[in-house]
């Protein structure tokens, strides 16, 4: 089998499994306070980017994949390190969120790590979030992803309807919740 064909057959799960525990233990060099989990095609240039910018202006350290990663960096090492080091995970759910293996994997990691999760439901109700059987996930992934989704759907979240609300409203509300959560956690750490 030629090299291109071999690479084409690597599934996301196999790719993650091949990273090895040494690479995952290294983590990222720059710690972050908040990991922003989102589906790029839906929210990268709206809610996720604006929330990132607002937190940066407030002197917090958010992690947003396309803003923090540089060409040549190891994608999964950086993502996994950021999730392990963050204090808060913001899950920006959108209509196509559940179509992404990587979004679901990150969400499962955040919840498995017992991080505080702040869900933002953008143009989608929690009851609409689900994985279609035809997505072809392996049994273990499907179990993890469904469990993580169910956990997130049970949390008090922020609902955003783009036809009735402005981006400014949702970003202000979300950033206030994130900031107050971080301040509360820092207060507990100092005690």
C-alpha positions, 0 to 999 in steps of 0.5 A: 500500500502506498503512503498516501493510501495508508494515510487516507485510512487513518481514522481520527480515533486511530490518529489520537491513539497513535500520539502516545502517552509521552506526547500527551503528558508534555502539554502546551507551553502556555497555560490557559484559563479557558478552553473554547470548544466550538464547531469552526464552520458555525461559530469560529468567526462569531461567538467563539472569536468574539468571546476569545477577544473579550477574554483577552482584553480582560487579561485572561488566557483563553485557548481558541484553536485557530488563534493559539496554534501556529503552523508546525505545532502538533495539533493534538498535543496542544489541544489536549494540553490546553484542556488539561490545563484550563480551569473552565471549558466553554462549549459553543454548541451549534447546529452542526456541532455533533457532526464533528468527531473533534468537537465531541472528543474535546467535549468528552475530554473536558467533562472527563477532566471534571472541568467546569463547563459553560454551554452556549447553545447557538441556534440549537436547543439542547434537545436537538443535540445528538449523534446520528448512528450513520456517523460511523463512530466506534462503539467506545467513542459513541458511548463517550460522546453520548455521555458527554453530550448528556452531561452538557445538556443537563447543565444550565447554559446560555441560549442564543437565537441569532434571529432575536439577539445580538452577538454583543449580548451573548458574548457579554453574557458569556464572558461575564459568566466565565470571568465570575467563574474564574474569579470564584475558582481563584478565590477558592484556590487562595483559601 
